[in-house]
Amino acid sequence: MVEYNPEVNAGLGLVFRLNALWDKADRRALSGNLDAWELVLDRIFSNLLYREELEVIENSDGVIKEIKLQDKDIAIWNKIKSKIRFAKLQTREAVKGKKITKIHSGRNIHYNAIMFYDIWLRKFMQSLGGLYLKESESNPGRAMFGAGFKAR
């Protein structure tokens, strides 16, 4: 008989899903497909919010009027997404005006905004604990003294 532990199995499922998404994010980033990279990062973010409580706003009759996430991380995410939208708008305007240097500048700003999103998500994921492998430092020079690996 196979034992099923929902906490362990669900946690491992999330880790595997996130790992597959990070692989996709890296491939999209390397190919230069900024929009696809951003979409994968959005999927990672939504997976990381699985424990986040929803704020349900009802009117006096009990009809749900609004549902929103209520965490500081949502505010950070909204700010990052705002920077990405601004960069896309700059690039679009440069393309319309056929201004090559502004197109390159807008694309660079767009790339940097998504890179910031990627870095923030990795830090956010690390802060949740248990979703990233523990970092370790290998120092072969210290191995003969029994201290070859040091956890960070």
GUVOLUM-521782 format. One record per residue: z, x, y of N, C-alpha, C in turn; residue number from 1. Coordinates in steps of 0.001 Angstrom, whole numbers, plus 500000, padded with zeros to 6 digits. Last residue first. Example, Ala and Ser with C-alpha at 12.3 -4.5 7.8 and 13.67 -1.06 7.14 Angstrom:
<rs>
    npz    npx    npy   capz   capx   capy    cpz    cpx    cpy num
 507080 512850 497750 507140 513670 498940 507870 512900 500030   2
 507800 513190 494310 507800 512300 495500 507800 513200 496700   1
</rs>
This chain:
<rs>
    npz    npx    npy   capz   capx   capy    cpz    cpx    cpy num
 503543 524340 528329 503642 524141 529788 504320 522848 530093 152
 504601 526559 525772 504271 525215 526218 504431 525122 527724 151
 503249 529464 524611 504230 528952 525550 503766 527573 525999 150
 502884 531705 521947 502493 530460 522579 503611 529944 523465 149
 504002 534128 521089 502571 534058 521396 502141 532812 522102 148
 506477 535388 520529 506347 534448 521647 504886 534286 522062 147
 506954 537435 518774 507302 536087 518369 507175 535062 519479 146
 505981 539827 519468 507388 539620 519798 507820 538191 519471 145
 503351 539701 518926 504152 540552 518052 505645 540428 518346 144
 502384 538038 521018 502520 537520 519658 503406 538389 518783 143
 501798 538939 523503 503202 538621 523251 503450 538196 521817 142
 499079 539235 523435 499891 540421 523688 501366 540187 523415 141
 498049 536654 523222 498094 537500 522038 498968 538741 522214 140
 498992 533877 524452 499039 535242 524957 499174 536176 523762 139
 498132 530683 525310 498119 531663 524234 498065 533052 524846 138
 499724 527878 526399 499140 529140 526844 499239 530120 525687 137
 499017 524395 526325 499736 525577 525850 498986 526812 526323 136
 499510 520975 527055 498867 522239 527370 499693 523380 526798 135
 499340 518303 524837 500203 519201 525593 499464 520511 525823 134
 496754 515921 525316 497403 516933 524495 498254 517822 525381 133
 497454 512780 526777 496762 514059 526831 497481 514991 525876 132
 499149 510752 526407 497728 510444 526318 496863 511688 526388 131
 501817 511411 526792 501376 511034 525459 499898 510753 525314 130
 501897 510441 530220 502517 511055 529047 501945 510523 527741 129
 501072 509781 532711 501486 508681 531836 502141 509186 530560 128
 500167 512130 533829 501459 511609 534285 501968 510466 533414 127
 497642 512361 532689 498687 513309 532300 500067 512768 532671 126
 496326 510345 534123 496467 510232 532676 497585 511138 532175 125
 496408 511501 536674 497040 510204 536430 497312 510028 534935 124
 494827 513751 536249 496225 513915 536641 497016 512634 536377 123
 492417 512465 535650 493010 513378 534674 494490 513604 534975 122
 492006 511041 538056 492200 510319 536796 492836 511213 535727 121
 491606 513169 539861 492763 512285 540012 493048 511534 538716 120
 489174 514183 538860 490386 515017 538858 491633 514146 538963 119
 487479 511955 539304 487637 512536 537972 488944 513328 537879 118
 487675 511720 542107 488051 510606 541240 488353 511118 539833 117
 486515 514160 542844 487912 513893 543202 488467 512777 542325 116
 483936 513643 541929 484693 514752 541350 486187 514560 541628 115
 483241 511616 543677 483398 511291 542259 484155 512404 541538 114
 483196 513096 546053 484072 511929 545950 484303 511559 544483 113
 481216 515004 545487 482594 515438 545712 483587 514286 545599 112
 478939 513326 545294 479382 514122 544143 480858 514517 544298 111
 478867 512396 547977 478993 511465 546854 479540 512190 545614 110
 478416 514779 549337 479639 514019 549622 479925 513048 548479 109
 475895 515349 548242 476998 516285 548056 478348 515590 548294 108
 474418 513211 549206 474577 513371 547751 475723 514325 547443 107
 474543 513758 551940 475122 512524 551397 475366 512617 549909 106
 473124 516202 551992 474513 516144 552463 475213 514912 551891 105
 470620 515372 551095 471376 516384 550344 472851 516349 550719 104
 470041 513579 553171 470058 513115 551781 470885 514083 550938 103
 470014 515240 555359 471082 514238 555270 471166 513647 553870 102
 467721 516690 554816 469006 517405 554880 470171 516431 554784 101
 465738 514584 554842 466021 515377 553651 467387 516060 553705 100
 465387 511568 555849 466000 512773 556415 466541 513618 555255  99
 464335 508983 555644 463608 510133 555107 464082 511451 555721  98
 465740 506754 556200 465234 507512 557340 464439 508742 556945  97
 466421 506038 553590 465620 505120 554414 464977 505857 555586  96
 468016 508227 552937 466770 508000 552196 465853 507083 553006  95
 470166 507827 554659 469359 509045 554804 468016 508885 554102  94
 471210 505449 553598 470691 505469 554980 469797 506686 555210  93
 472025 506389 551086 471009 505330 551198 470371 505316 552585  92
 474010 508216 551847 472822 508675 551128 471693 507655 551250  91
 475893 506507 553029 475297 507605 553799 474000 508084 553151  90
 476519 504899 550806 475897 504308 551982 475225 505375 552835  89
 477778 506748 549164 476544 506097 548712 475782 505505 549896  88
 480031 507314 550746 479071 508379 550432 477735 507791 549975  87
 481297 504806 550713 480864 505392 551981 479802 506467 551739  86
 481921 504582 547968 481004 503615 548600 480447 504163 549908  85
 483755 506720 547784 482508 506757 547010 481483 505798 547618  84
 485814 505791 549408 485134 507049 549755 483794 507155 549024  83
 486544 503533 547925 486049 503372 549290 485288 504624 549735  82
 487573 504700 545652 486346 503906 545533 485724 503668 546909  81
 489882 505840 546788 488852 506700 546197 487525 505947 546113  80
 491231 503475 547496 490869 504455 548528 489758 505385 548024  79
 491629 502278 544983 490837 501588 546012 490377 502554 547099  78
 493316 504213 543807 492002 503941 543223 491098 503265 544265  77
 495572 503891 545448 494880 505186 545399 493457 504979 544893  76
 496211 501243 544785 495906 501584 546180 495156 502916 546246  75
 496779 501561 542106 495651 500707 542488 495237 501012 543922  74
 499080 503091 542230 497874 503693 541661 496626 502867 541982  73
 500983 501310 543081 500501 502311 544036 499201 502941 543535  72
 500279 498005 541767 500843 499337 541687 500258 500251 542748  71
 499470 495417 540902 500427 495604 541978 501038 496996 542042  70
 496496 493543 540486 497373 494608 540013 498247 495021 541186  69
 496192 489971 540741 495927 491342 541169 496909 492309 540521  68
 494880 486831 541175 495491 487726 540186 495161 489136 540645  67
 495155 483685 542774 494825 485119 542832 495545 485834 541704  66
 495718 481057 542168 494817 481342 543283 494326 482781 543279  65
 496489 478740 539744 496373 480172 540014 495307 480395 541079  64
 498484 476005 540448 497118 476469 540224 497035 477938 540629  63
 500892 474909 541112 500853 475752 539928 499460 476244 539570  62
 501023 473649 543481 500719 472808 542321 500649 473609 541024  61
 501339 475660 545342 502497 474800 545060 502277 473886 543860  60
 499484 478384 543784 499795 477497 544896 500954 476585 544476  59
 500238 481703 542594 499926 480292 542373 500188 479504 543638  58
 499411 484846 541573 499769 484063 542754 499276 482637 542543  57
 500504 487360 539549 499809 486074 539535 500332 485250 540707  56
 500075 490646 538976 500747 489743 539904 499906 488474 539965  55
 500414 492299 535887 499562 491583 536823 500430 490709 537718  54
 501524 495557 534942 501784 494125 535117 500805 493536 536125  53
 500059 497942 532828 500309 497500 534198 500480 495986 534255  52
 499263 498900 530438 500658 498448 530544 500985 497855 531913  51
 496592 499659 530816 496907 498671 529801 498346 498158 529868  50
 495359 501436 532511 496211 500404 533098 496680 499356 532093  49
 493598 503037 531182 494903 503606 531514 495872 502565 532073  48
 491312 501477 531080 492052 501726 529832 493451 502267 530109  47
 490494 501652 533731 490915 500347 533198 491678 500506 531892  46
 489848 504384 533832 490935 503849 534645 491421 502516 534093  45
 487653 504440 532096 488852 505222 531781 490037 504648 532546  44
 485884 502864 533537 486331 502416 532209 487597 503171 531784  43
 485496 504488 535770 486086 503154 535938 486631 502630 534610  42
 484186 506609 534546 485523 506837 535106 486233 505504 535355  41
 481785 505310 533984 482629 505764 532869 484053 506014 533369  40
 480876 504918 536618 481148 503767 535745 482033 504155 534561  39
 480518 507577 537496 481512 506718 538138 481877 505525 537251  38
 478389 508312 535837 479663 509050 535780 480777 508173 536357  37
 476405 506610 536781 476879 506462 535400 478225 507160 535211  36
 476127 507663 539386 476525 506272 539192 477059 506036 537787  35
 475332 510353 538909 476582 510051 539593 477046 508616 539369  34
 474023 512295 536832 473919 510846 536998 475238 510333 537587  33
 474106 514945 536171 473900 514614 537579 473753 513129 537841  32
 474756 515799 533709 473353 515387 533890 473059 515044 535347  31
 477472 516266 533994 476580 517405 533791 475113 517053 533992  30
 478378 513619 534192 478568 514552 535304 477592 515713 535189  29
 477762 512641 531660 477138 512019 532840 477235 512965 534041  28
 479411 514291 530084 477956 514335 529900 477229 513742 531104  27
 481946 513547 531027 481482 514931 531192 479969 515030 531043  26
 481975 510863 530224 482089 511212 531645 481564 512622 531888  25
 481875 511106 527429 480767 510471 528153 480784 510848 529631  24
 484375 512309 527050 483164 513002 526611 481949 512432 527339  23
 486019 510294 527986 485972 511571 528724 484741 512374 528322  22
 485524 508378 525962 485099 508112 527338 485039 509393 528163  21
 486689 509619 523764 485252 509321 523734 484732 509062 525147  20
 489355 509692 524671 488652 510945 524370 487136 510721 524367  19
 489918 506958 524811 489891 507765 526033 489142 509073 525819  18
 489833 506360 522066 488917 505688 522993 488788 506494 524285  17
 491919 507982 521101 490548 508201 520624 489524 507573 521577  16
 494079 506814 522518 493768 508238 522683 492330 508528 522253  15
 493989 504194 521505 493776 504441 522927 493392 505898 523177  14
 494604 504696 518830 493342 504055 519181 492993 504294 520636  13
 497171 505687 519077 496109 506582 518626 494738 506006 518952  12
 498439 503321 519895 498450 504511 520748 497355 505479 520371  11
 498040 501698 517684 497472 501299 518971 497404 502500 519908  10
 499465 503195 515724 498040 502930 515553 497378 502523 516867   9
 502088 503193 516806 501377 504451 516556 499880 504207 516487   8
 502624 500409 516996 502787 501301 518145 501983 502582 517971   7
 502103 499344 514380 501287 498958 515533 501408 499904 516719   6
 501774 500774 511454 502727 500866 512547 501958 500564 513826   5
 501363 500030 508161 500765 499823 509481 501868 499849 510520   4
 500822 501585 505063 501749 501122 506093 501035 501042 507426   3
 499159 500563 502205 499057 501309 503452 500040 500718 504454   2
 500000 500841 498818 500000 500000 500000 500000 500888 501247   1
</rs>
